[in-house]
Amino acid sequence: MRFMDVHTEMKGITKDQLRKEHEKDIKAQASEKGVKFIKAWADPKTGRVFCLSEGPNREAVQRVHSKAGHPANEIYEVSVEVE
């Protein structure tokens, strides 16, 4: 399953900071079977960060974020996709 999560407390985040936080998720993902973080986006003005991941469930994705030091405020399963 794919998930999009939202972090709301990262106002002013830079590209380098976003990269470092995403790398923390990638390092922590090994602790949860089937979790893989794919990509992250940020809106520094609002402080919102969005992460796309794959995993068995929301709880596994949240555990990885928590281990990385930044639990998500919201996590949505995104089961419909177009390009």
WOFEN-V897698 format. One record per run of one state. SS is the DSSP state (helix for helix, strand for strand, loop for the rest). FROM is the first residue (numbers start at 0). TO is the last residue. Records with the same first field share a line. If there is no record, write none. Layout:
# WOFEN-V897698
SS=FROM-TO  FROM-TO
This chain:
# WOFEN-V897698
loop=0-0  7-13  31-34  43-46  54-56  68-72  77-82
strand=1-6  35-42  47-53  73-76
helix=14-30  57-67
